Amino acid sequence: MTTQFNKYQSRHRPSTPRFRNTMGMAPVTPANALHQPRSSNEQKLRIIPFGGQEEVGRNMTIFEYGHDIIVLDMGLQFPEEDMPGVDYIIPDIRYLKGKEKNIRGVILSHGHLDHIGAVPHLLPRLGWPTVYASRMTLALVRRRLEEAKLQRYLKAYEIKTANETLTLGKIKVGFFDVTHSIMDALGVVIQTPVANIVHPGDWRYDLNPVTGRPTDFSQLARWNSKTTPSVLMMESLGSTKEGSQISEIEIFRNIKGLLERAPGRVIIATFASMVERVGWLINISEQLGKKVALDGYSMKMNVEIAKKIGYLKFQKNTIIDVRKIHDYPDNKVVVVCTGAQGEDRAVLMRIATGEHKSIKLKKNDTIVFSSSVIPGNERTIQRLKDSLYRQCDHVVHKEIMDVHGGGHALIEDIKLLIRQVRPKYLLPVYANHYLLREAGKVASSIGFPPQNIFYLDNGSVAEITPAGFNPPQQKIPIEYVFVDGLGVGDVSHVVLRDRQMLAADGMVVVVMTIDGTSGKLVGSPDIISRGFVYMKDSKKLKKTD
């Protein structure tokens, strides 16, 4: 592989453009040839990320060629610990104000909330441009719009196969199948006269999947040529983790073995969006003569959607209401639920604390964490595991058995992707900045030219012209847009600061009754304290004349 990659380098080494050195300008060398000022009327493709370059989530990127704009994804970001009261954050789209008529379409790569969650907020503000997505993704978008009572405004086009090509203005958009932790994920190829953008979205390799075809990106190498170089925009969340992602077939075999050997009930906690996994859990249980109870609103909703559009198939009587599990022998019951991240009111936490109305833990229950630990949830999940270990003899998680594989590629996967796609330029995306840099290091370690790797921030404006890639020289304003309750953008940084101060310092309210005529105090004042001190134990603070 190393020898082949060295050939790749030499084949794609940029030739030195010939420029005249006039007006005292510095001589043009191979190092600065691509960074010369361009004329304003020259063909150029602008790439502007509105989110996803400095955080995990809020993924949204626009591609602007002439008067044509393509939007890729409209995701939300969940709040950080220092954002009290905020439900989630959506992209700042001020740049598109006045350009709504230039938007030729919104492409949605897959149905996770960090890629579609902002749709109810942003589509109305952009004049409801047509949304292009796969069947499952569109079904999830429709459900999200129904919750906001906006579904009747949606203009949608279903991408039925990855072989389709869309012509949107002067931009063509192609697709390719991608393996991820949700069904129907698509990669995108943005085709323009100056460059072809290859964007897998969120991706992983699975060379031996339970369903579908093995992952193969080698056909994407055809998008790189001397006249139209390719730019690989590569999701980089796993760029610090060694190895390759485990195949879903291994997880399938391990969990099937657990279901076959379990002495009692099996309770499997996983992500609600992992519809394909939930589907084969139902199918395995069905084969073993077991009944399945789904618990968790989002999980039940996703399974209902997938079954309705024909993506999941199982017998109707296989699924039972969680309240009916006592009607069957314990070794014939499987519960598939949400809450593997230890969320306070999620199903698994309520089971662990004894607050679940229908499920009380027994010693011979088998608990399976078919999930990864989202950063920031480590302590919560550890406490949850401690509680479950005290109550059950069989608790299984990925540290002791391969019962989960993530939806994001690891270091060896990243190397393989770059070798297969063979791009001219590389833009690491969809992660914190340090992970983008680490992805660049991985690429460099296999011989990818470091000078052809570029790192964008949210709002960075990158341009590609017939002469090459121009690193960002400007940024558009990008700020957090907070969604708080029913309000969008009503919470400013000042409000957040006040909430943080209240959380840290508490509050004191003094209630006094004043005679309106004399202006004198009537009776004793009342002092109300919350989060400050316990007033009954702090009488010294109550000083009166």
VEXDREN-2710 file (C-alpha; in Angstrom, 1 decimal):
% VEXDREN-2710
k/r/px/py/pz
1/MET/0.0/0.0/0.0
2/THR/2.8/2.4/0.8
3/THR/4.4/2.0/-2.7
4/GLN/1.0/2.6/-4.3
5/PHE/0.5/5.8/-2.3
6/ASN/3.9/7.2/-3.3
7/LYS/2.8/6.8/-6.9
8/TYR/-0.4/8.6/-6.0
9/GLN/1.7/11.5/-4.7
10/SER/3.8/11.9/-7.8
11/ARG/0.8/11.5/-10.1
12/HIS/-1.0/14.4/-8.3
13/ARG/1.9/16.8/-7.7
14/PRO/0.7/20.2/-8.9
15/SER/2.5/21.6/-11.8
16/THR/4.0/25.1/-11.4
17/PRO/1.7/27.7/-13.0
18/ARG/3.3/30.3/-15.2
19/PHE/2.6/33.9/-14.0
20/ARG/4.3/37.1/-15.1
21/ASN/6.0/38.9/-12.2
22/THR/4.7/42.5/-12.5
23/MET/4.3/45.6/-10.3
24/GLY/7.0/44.4/-7.9
25/MET/5.0/41.4/-6.8
26/ALA/6.9/38.6/-5.2
27/PRO/8.0/35.8/-7.6
28/VAL/5.4/33.1/-7.9
29/THR/6.7/29.8/-6.6
30/PRO/5.1/26.4/-6.2
31/ALA/4.5/27.2/-2.5
32/ASN/2.5/30.4/-3.2
33/ALA/1.1/29.8/-6.7
34/LEU/-2.3/28.7/-5.4
35/HIS/-2.6/31.7/-3.1
36/GLN/-2.5/34.6/-5.6
37/PRO/-5.4/37.0/-5.8
38/ARG/-8.1/36.1/-8.2
39/SER/-10.1/38.3/-10.5
40/SER/-13.7/38.9/-9.2
41/ASN/-15.3/37.5/-12.4
42/GLU/-13.4/34.3/-12.4
43/GLN/-15.3/31.0/-11.9
44/LYS/-15.1/29.9/-8.3
45/LEU/-16.7/27.6/-5.9
46/ARG/-17.2/28.8/-2.4
47/ILE/-17.4/26.4/0.5
48/ILE/-18.7/27.9/3.8
49/PRO/-19.4/25.7/6.9
50/PHE/-22.1/27.2/9.1
51/GLY/-21.4/24.7/11.8
52/GLY/-19.7/21.4/12.6
53/GLN/-16.1/22.6/12.4
54/GLU/-15.6/23.6/16.0
55/GLU/-17.9/21.2/17.8
56/VAL/-19.8/17.9/17.4
57/GLY/-23.2/18.8/15.9
58/ARG/-24.8/21.8/14.2
59/ASN/-23.6/20.4/10.9
60/MET/-24.4/22.6/7.9
61/THR/-22.4/23.6/4.9
62/ILE/-23.2/25.6/1.8
63/PHE/-21.6/25.3/-1.6
64/GLU/-21.9/28.5/-3.8
65/TYR/-21.1/28.5/-7.4
66/GLY/-22.0/31.7/-9.3
67/HIS/-25.7/32.3/-8.4
68/ASP/-26.4/28.8/-7.3
69/ILE/-26.3/27.6/-3.7
70/ILE/-26.6/24.1/-2.4
71/VAL/-27.2/23.5/1.3
72/LEU/-25.9/20.3/2.9
73/ASP/-27.6/19.3/6.1
74/MET/-29.3/21.4/8.8
75/GLY/-28.3/20.0/12.1
76/LEU/-28.7/21.0/15.7
77/GLN/-26.1/20.9/18.5
78/PHE/-26.9/19.9/22.1
79/PRO/-26.0/22.5/24.7
80/GLU/-22.8/22.5/26.7
81/GLU/-22.7/22.4/30.5
82/ASP/-22.3/26.2/30.6
83/MET/-25.6/26.8/28.7
84/PRO/-28.3/26.4/31.4
85/GLY/-31.9/26.4/30.1
86/VAL/-30.9/25.9/26.5
87/ASP/-32.6/23.1/24.6
88/TYR/-30.3/23.1/21.6
89/ILE/-28.4/25.3/19.2
90/ILE/-29.0/25.7/15.5
91/PRO/-26.8/27.3/12.7
92/ASP/-26.6/31.0/12.2
93/ILE/-27.9/31.6/8.6
94/ARG/-27.6/35.4/8.3
95/TYR/-25.3/35.0/5.3
96/LEU/-28.2/33.6/3.3
97/LYS/-30.5/36.5/3.9
98/GLY/-31.3/38.1/0.5
99/LYS/-30.0/35.0/-1.2
100/GLU/-33.0/32.7/-0.6
101/LYS/-33.9/32.7/-4.3
102/ASN/-30.4/31.3/-5.1
103/ILE/-30.9/28.2/-3.0
104/ARG/-31.4/25.3/-5.5
105/GLY/-31.9/22.7/-2.9
106/VAL/-31.2/21.3/0.6
107/ILE/-29.4/17.9/0.6
108/LEU/-29.8/15.9/3.8
109/SER/-27.2/13.1/4.2
110/HIS/-29.0/11.1/6.9
111/GLY/-31.5/11.3/9.7
112/HIS/-29.6/12.0/12.8
113/LEU/-30.6/15.2/14.6
114/ASP/-27.1/16.7/14.3
115/HIS/-27.9/16.7/10.5
116/ILE/-31.7/17.3/10.3
117/GLY/-32.6/18.8/13.7
118/ALA/-32.7/22.4/12.7
119/VAL/-35.0/21.8/9.7
120/PRO/-38.2/23.1/11.3
121/HIS/-36.4/26.4/12.2
122/LEU/-34.4/27.0/9.1
123/LEU/-36.6/25.9/6.2
124/PRO/-39.3/28.5/6.8
125/ARG/-36.7/31.3/7.0
126/LEU/-35.2/30.2/3.7
127/GLY/-38.6/30.1/1.8
128/TRP/-39.0/26.4/1.9
129/PRO/-36.5/25.2/-0.7
130/THR/-36.8/21.6/-2.0
131/VAL/-35.3/19.0/0.3
132/TYR/-33.5/16.1/-1.3
133/ALA/-32.9/13.0/0.8
134/SER/-33.4/9.2/1.0
135/ARG/-36.7/7.6/2.0
136/MET/-35.8/7.0/5.7
137/THR/-34.3/10.5/6.1
138/LEU/-37.4/12.1/4.6
139/ALA/-39.7/10.1/6.8
140/LEU/-37.8/11.4/9.9
141/VAL/-37.9/14.9/8.6
142/ARG/-41.6/14.7/8.0
143/ARG/-42.2/13.4/11.6
144/ARG/-40.1/16.3/12.9
145/LEU/-42.1/18.8/10.9
146/GLU/-45.3/17.3/12.0
147/GLU/-44.3/17.9/15.6
148/ALA/-43.9/21.6/14.7
149/LYS/-47.2/21.5/12.6
150/LEU/-45.2/22.5/9.5
151/GLN/-45.4/19.3/7.4
152/ARG/-47.8/20.7/4.8
153/TYR/-45.1/23.2/3.6
154/LEU/-42.4/20.7/2.9
155/LYS/-41.3/20.3/-0.7
156/ALA/-39.4/17.0/-0.9
157/TYR/-37.7/14.8/-3.5
158/GLU/-36.8/11.2/-2.6
159/ILE/-33.4/9.9/-3.7
160/LYS/-34.5/6.4/-4.5
161/THR/-31.0/5.0/-5.5
162/ALA/-27.5/6.2/-5.1
163/ASN/-27.2/6.2/-8.9
164/GLU/-29.3/9.3/-9.3
165/THR/-27.8/12.6/-10.4
166/LEU/-29.5/16.0/-9.8
167/THR/-28.9/19.1/-11.8
168/LEU/-29.5/22.1/-9.6
169/GLY/-28.6/25.2/-11.6
170/LYS/-25.0/24.9/-12.8
171/ILE/-24.2/22.4/-10.0
172/LYS/-24.7/18.6/-10.4
173/VAL/-25.2/16.4/-7.3
174/GLY/-24.4/12.7/-7.3
175/PHE/-24.8/10.2/-4.4
176/PHE/-23.1/7.1/-3.1
177/ASP/-24.1/4.6/-0.4
178/VAL/-22.6/5.1/3.1
179/THR/-22.5/2.8/6.1
180/HIS/-23.4/4.6/9.3
181/SER/-25.3/3.9/12.5
182/ILE/-28.6/4.9/10.9
183/MET/-30.4/3.5/7.9
184/ASP/-30.3/5.1/4.4
185/ALA/-27.3/7.3/4.9
186/LEU/-25.9/8.8/1.7
187/GLY/-22.7/10.4/0.7
188/VAL/-22.7/13.3/-1.7
189/VAL/-20.6/14.4/-4.7
190/ILE/-21.0/18.1/-5.5
191/GLN/-19.9/18.5/-9.2
192/THR/-18.9/21.9/-10.6
193/PRO/-16.7/23.0/-13.5
194/VAL/-13.8/23.9/-11.1
195/ALA/-13.9/21.0/-8.6
196/ASN/-15.8/17.9/-7.4
197/ILE/-16.5/17.8/-3.7
198/VAL/-16.7/14.3/-2.3
199/HIS/-18.5/14.3/1.0
200/PRO/-19.3/11.0/2.7
201/GLY/-21.1/12.8/5.6
202/ASP/-20.9/10.6/8.8
203/TRP/-19.4/7.3/7.7
204/ARG/-17.7/4.1/8.7
205/TYR/-16.4/1.0/7.0
206/ASP/-18.2/-2.3/7.3
207/LEU/-16.7/-4.9/5.0
208/ASN/-19.1/-7.6/6.3
209/PRO/-22.5/-6.0/7.1
210/VAL/-25.6/-7.8/8.4
211/THR/-27.6/-6.2/5.6
212/GLY/-26.6/-4.3/2.5
213/ARG/-23.4/-4.2/0.6
214/PRO/-19.8/-4.0/1.9
215/THR/-18.4/-0.5/2.1
216/ASP/-16.3/0.4/-1.0
217/PHE/-15.3/4.0/-1.8
218/SER/-12.9/3.1/-4.6
219/GLN/-15.3/4.2/-7.3
220/LEU/-15.0/7.8/-6.0
221/ALA/-11.4/8.1/-7.3
222/ARG/-12.9/8.9/-10.7
223/TRP/-13.9/12.3/-9.5
224/ASN/-10.3/13.5/-9.4
225/SER/-8.8/14.7/-12.7
226/LYS/-6.4/17.3/-13.9
227/THR/-9.2/19.7/-15.0
228/THR/-11.5/19.1/-12.1
229/PRO/-9.7/18.1/-8.9
230/SER/-11.6/16.4/-6.1
231/VAL/-11.9/17.7/-2.6
232/LEU/-12.5/15.1/0.1
233/MET/-14.5/16.6/3.0
234/MET/-13.9/13.9/5.6
235/GLU/-15.8/13.5/8.9
236/SER/-13.0/13.1/11.5
237/LEU/-14.6/12.1/14.9
238/GLY/-12.5/8.9/15.2
239/SER/-9.2/10.4/14.2
240/THR/-7.5/9.7/17.5
241/LYS/-8.7/6.1/17.9
242/GLU/-6.5/3.3/16.6
243/GLY/-7.7/0.4/14.5
244/SER/-10.9/-0.1/12.5
245/GLN/-14.5/-0.2/13.5
246/ILE/-15.9/-3.6/14.3
247/SER/-18.2/-5.1/11.8
248/GLU/-21.9/-5.2/12.6
249/ILE/-21.9/-8.9/11.9
250/GLU/-19.7/-9.5/14.9
251/ILE/-22.1/-7.6/17.1
252/PHE/-25.0/-9.6/15.6
253/ARG/-23.3/-12.9/16.5
254/ASN/-22.4/-11.8/20.0
255/ILE/-25.9/-10.5/20.9
256/LYS/-27.5/-13.5/19.3
257/GLY/-25.4/-15.8/21.6
258/LEU/-26.5/-13.7/24.6
259/LEU/-30.1/-14.1/23.7
260/GLU/-29.8/-17.8/23.2
261/ARG/-28.0/-18.4/26.5
262/ALA/-29.9/-15.9/28.7
263/PRO/-31.5/-17.6/31.8
264/GLY/-34.1/-14.9/32.2
265/ARG/-35.2/-11.6/30.6
266/VAL/-32.8/-9.7/28.4
267/ILE/-32.9/-5.9/28.5
268/ILE/-30.9/-4.2/25.7
269/ALA/-30.3/-0.5/25.8
270/THR/-29.2/1.2/22.6
271/PHE/-29.6/4.4/20.7
272/ALA/-33.1/5.1/19.3
273/SER/-31.6/6.0/15.9
274/MET/-30.0/2.6/15.4
275/VAL/-33.1/1.3/13.7
276/GLU/-31.3/-1.4/11.7
277/ARG/-29.9/-2.9/14.8
278/VAL/-33.2/-2.8/16.6
279/GLY/-34.7/-4.5/13.5
280/TRP/-32.3/-7.4/13.6
281/LEU/-32.8/-7.7/17.4
282/ILE/-36.5/-8.1/16.7
283/ASN/-35.8/-10.7/14.0
284/ILE/-33.4/-12.8/16.2
285/SER/-35.9/-12.7/19.0
286/GLU/-38.6/-13.8/16.6
287/GLN/-36.5/-16.8/15.4
288/LEU/-35.9/-17.8/19.1
289/GLY/-39.6/-17.6/19.9
290/LYS/-39.2/-14.6/22.2
291/LYS/-41.4/-11.5/22.5
292/VAL/-40.0/-8.0/22.2
293/ALA/-41.1/-5.0/24.2
294/LEU/-39.9/-1.6/22.8
295/ASP/-39.7/1.1/25.4
296/GLY/-38.7/4.7/24.7
297/TYR/-40.8/7.2/22.7
298/SER/-38.1/8.0/20.1
299/MET/-37.3/4.3/19.6
300/LYS/-40.9/3.3/19.1
301/MET/-41.4/6.2/16.7
302/ASN/-38.4/5.3/14.6
303/VAL/-39.3/1.6/14.4
304/GLU/-42.9/2.6/13.4
305/ILE/-41.5/4.8/10.6
306/ALA/-39.1/2.2/9.3
307/LYS/-41.8/-0.5/9.3
308/LYS/-44.3/1.8/7.6
309/ILE/-41.9/2.5/4.7
310/GLY/-41.0/-1.2/4.4
311/TYR/-37.5/-1.1/5.8
312/LEU/-38.3/-3.4/8.8
313/LYS/-40.2/-6.6/8.5
314/PHE/-41.4/-8.7/11.4
315/GLN/-44.6/-10.4/12.6
316/LYS/-47.1/-8.2/14.3
317/ASN/-47.4/-10.5/17.4
318/THR/-43.7/-10.4/18.0
319/ILE/-44.0/-6.9/19.5
320/ILE/-45.8/-6.7/22.9
321/ASP/-46.6/-3.8/25.1
322/VAL/-44.1/-3.4/27.9
323/ARG/-47.0/-3.7/30.4
324/LYS/-47.7/-7.2/29.2
325/ILE/-44.2/-8.7/29.8
326/HIS/-45.4/-10.5/32.9
327/ASP/-47.8/-12.6/30.7
328/TYR/-44.8/-14.5/29.4
329/PRO/-42.0/-16.6/30.9
330/ASP/-38.9/-14.5/31.7
331/ASN/-36.7/-16.4/29.2
332/LYS/-39.2/-15.5/26.4
333/VAL/-39.0/-11.7/27.0
334/VAL/-36.6/-9.2/25.4
335/VAL/-36.9/-5.5/26.2
336/VAL/-35.2/-3.1/23.8
337/CYS/-35.0/0.4/25.3
338/THR/-33.4/3.8/25.4
339/GLY/-31.4/5.3/28.2
340/ALA/-27.9/3.8/27.7
341/GLN/-26.4/7.3/28.4
342/GLY/-27.8/7.4/31.9
343/GLU/-30.3/10.2/31.2
344/ASP/-32.4/11.0/34.3
345/ARG/-35.8/10.1/33.1
346/ALA/-34.9/7.6/30.3
347/VAL/-36.1/4.0/30.4
348/LEU/-32.9/2.3/31.6
349/MET/-32.4/4.8/34.5
350/ARG/-35.9/4.3/35.7
351/ILE/-35.5/0.6/35.6
352/ALA/-32.3/0.8/37.6
353/THR/-33.8/3.1/40.2
354/GLY/-37.0/1.1/40.6
355/GLU/-39.2/3.8/39.2
356/HIS/-40.3/1.9/36.1
357/LYS/-44.0/1.0/36.4
358/SER/-43.7/-2.3/34.6
359/ILE/-40.1/-3.6/34.9
360/LYS/-38.6/-4.5/38.3
361/LEU/-35.1/-6.0/38.1
362/LYS/-34.4/-9.6/38.9
363/LYS/-31.1/-11.3/39.7
364/ASN/-31.2/-13.5/36.5
365/ASP/-31.9/-10.6/34.2
366/THR/-29.3/-9.9/31.5
367/ILE/-28.6/-6.2/30.9
368/VAL/-26.8/-5.3/27.6
369/PHE/-25.3/-1.8/26.9
370/SER/-25.3/-1.9/23.1
371/SER/-23.9/1.6/22.9
372/SER/-20.8/3.7/23.2
373/VAL/-20.2/6.4/25.9
374/ILE/-20.8/9.9/24.7
375/PRO/-18.1/12.2/26.0
376/GLY/-19.4/14.0/29.1
377/ASN/-21.6/11.1/30.2
378/GLU/-18.9/8.9/31.7
379/ARG/-19.7/9.5/35.4
380/THR/-23.4/9.2/34.9
381/ILE/-23.1/5.9/33.0
382/GLN/-20.6/4.5/35.6
383/ARG/-23.2/5.2/38.4
384/LEU/-25.8/3.5/36.3
385/LYS/-23.6/0.4/35.8
386/ASP/-22.9/0.3/39.5
387/SER/-26.6/0.2/40.3
388/LEU/-27.3/-2.5/37.7
389/TYR/-24.4/-4.7/38.8
390/ARG/-25.8/-4.6/42.4
391/GLN/-29.1/-5.8/41.2
392/CYS/-28.3/-8.3/38.4
393/ASP/-25.8/-11.1/37.8
394/HIS/-25.4/-10.5/34.1
395/VAL/-24.4/-7.0/32.8
396/VAL/-22.7/-6.8/29.5
397/HIS/-21.1/-3.8/27.8
398/LYS/-18.5/-3.1/25.1
399/GLU/-15.6/-3.2/27.6
400/ILE/-16.1/-6.9/28.1
401/MET/-17.7/-8.0/24.8
402/ASP/-18.2/-6.6/21.3
403/VAL/-21.8/-5.6/21.6
404/HIS/-21.5/-2.2/20.0
405/GLY/-19.7/-0.7/17.1
406/GLY/-19.7/3.1/16.5
407/GLY/-21.0/4.9/13.4
408/HIS/-17.7/6.7/12.9
409/ALA/-14.5/5.7/11.2
410/LEU/-11.2/5.1/13.1
411/ILE/-7.6/5.7/12.1
412/GLU/-7.2/2.7/9.8
413/ASP/-10.5/3.4/8.2
414/ILE/-9.4/7.0/7.5
415/LYS/-6.3/5.8/5.8
416/LEU/-8.2/3.4/3.6
417/LEU/-10.7/6.1/2.6
418/ILE/-8.0/8.4/1.5
419/ARG/-6.2/5.7/-0.4
420/GLN/-9.5/4.7/-2.2
421/VAL/-10.8/8.2/-3.0
422/ARG/-7.3/9.6/-3.9
423/PRO/-8.4/13.3/-3.6
424/LYS/-6.3/16.3/-4.6
425/TYR/-7.3/18.2/-1.5
426/LEU/-8.5/17.2/2.0
427/LEU/-10.8/19.1/4.3
428/PRO/-11.3/17.4/7.7
429/VAL/-14.8/18.2/8.9
430/TYR/-17.6/17.5/11.5
431/ALA/-15.5/17.5/14.7
432/ASN/-13.7/19.6/17.3
433/HIS/-10.6/21.4/15.9
434/TYR/-8.1/19.1/17.5
435/LEU/-9.8/16.1/15.9
436/LEU/-9.6/17.9/12.5
437/ARG/-5.9/18.4/13.0
438/GLU/-5.4/14.8/14.1
439/ALA/-7.2/13.6/10.9
440/GLY/-4.7/15.7/8.9
441/LYS/-1.8/14.0/10.7
442/VAL/-3.3/10.6/9.8
443/ALA/-3.4/11.7/6.2
444/SER/0.2/13.0/6.2
445/SER/1.4/9.7/7.8
446/ILE/0.5/7.8/4.6
447/GLY/2.0/10.4/2.3
448/PHE/-0.8/12.8/1.6
449/PRO/0.8/16.3/0.8
450/PRO/0.4/18.5/3.9
451/GLN/0.1/21.6/1.8
452/ASN/-3.1/20.2/0.3
453/ILE/-4.8/19.8/3.7
454/PHE/-6.9/22.7/4.9
455/TYR/-8.7/23.3/8.2
456/LEU/-11.9/25.5/8.2
457/ASP/-13.6/27.1/11.1
458/ASN/-17.3/27.9/11.3
459/GLY/-17.8/30.8/8.9
460/SER/-14.5/30.3/7.0
461/VAL/-14.9/31.0/3.3
462/ALA/-12.8/28.7/1.1
463/GLU/-12.7/29.2/-2.6
464/ILE/-11.7/26.9/-5.4
465/THR/-10.9/28.4/-8.9
466/PRO/-9.6/26.8/-12.1
467/ALA/-6.1/27.6/-10.7
468/GLY/-6.6/25.7/-7.5
469/PHE/-7.7/25.9/-3.8
470/ASN/-7.5/29.2/-2.1
471/PRO/-7.2/28.9/1.7
472/PRO/-9.8/31.0/3.7
473/GLN/-9.0/34.7/3.7
474/GLN/-12.3/35.8/5.2
475/LYS/-15.0/34.7/7.6
476/ILE/-18.7/35.4/7.7
477/PRO/-20.2/36.1/11.1
478/ILE/-21.4/32.9/12.9
479/GLU/-22.8/33.0/16.4
480/TYR/-24.8/30.6/18.5
481/VAL/-28.5/30.6/17.9
482/PHE/-30.1/29.2/21.0
483/VAL/-33.5/27.4/21.1
484/ASP/-35.0/27.8/24.5
485/GLY/-38.5/26.5/25.1
486/LEU/-40.6/27.9/22.3
487/GLY/-38.2/30.8/21.5
488/VAL/-35.5/30.8/18.9
489/GLY/-32.7/33.3/19.3
490/ASP/-34.2/34.9/22.3
491/VAL/-31.4/33.8/24.7
492/SER/-28.3/36.0/24.4
493/HIS/-24.9/35.5/25.9
494/VAL/-25.9/38.0/28.5
495/VAL/-28.8/35.9/29.5
496/LEU/-26.6/32.8/29.7
497/ARG/-24.1/34.7/31.9
498/ASP/-26.9/35.7/34.3
499/ARG/-28.1/32.1/34.4
500/GLN/-24.6/30.9/35.2
501/MET/-24.3/33.4/38.0
502/LEU/-27.6/32.4/39.5
503/ALA/-26.6/28.8/39.3
504/ALA/-23.2/29.5/41.0
505/ASP/-24.2/32.1/43.5
506/GLY/-27.9/31.7/44.1
507/MET/-30.3/34.5/44.7
508/VAL/-31.7/36.6/47.6
509/VAL/-35.0/38.5/47.4
510/VAL/-36.0/41.0/50.0
511/VAL/-39.8/41.6/50.3
512/MET/-40.9/44.8/52.2
513/THR/-44.2/46.5/52.6
514/ILE/-44.0/50.3/52.5
515/ASP/-46.7/52.7/53.6
516/GLY/-47.6/54.6/50.5
517/THR/-48.4/57.8/52.4
518/SER/-45.5/58.0/54.9
519/GLY/-43.0/55.9/53.1
520/LYS/-42.3/54.0/56.3
521/LEU/-41.7/50.3/56.6
522/VAL/-44.8/48.3/57.6
523/GLY/-43.9/45.2/59.6
524/SER/-40.7/43.2/59.2
525/PRO/-39.1/42.5/55.8
526/ASP/-39.1/38.9/54.4
527/ILE/-35.9/37.5/53.1
528/ILE/-36.2/34.7/50.6
529/SER/-33.0/32.9/49.7
530/ARG/-32.4/30.2/47.0
531/GLY/-29.0/28.6/46.5
532/PHE/-27.3/31.2/48.7
533/VAL/-27.4/30.1/52.4
534/TYR/-29.9/28.3/54.6
535/MET/-31.4/31.3/56.3
536/LYS/-32.4/29.4/59.6
537/ASP/-28.8/28.7/60.2
538/SER/-27.6/32.1/59.2
539/LYS/-29.4/34.5/61.6
540/LYS/-26.3/36.8/61.8
541/LEU/-27.2/37.9/58.2
542/LYS/-30.6/39.2/59.4
543/LYS/-29.5/42.4/61.0
544/THR/-32.3/44.9/61.8
545/ASP/-32.4/48.2/63.6
END
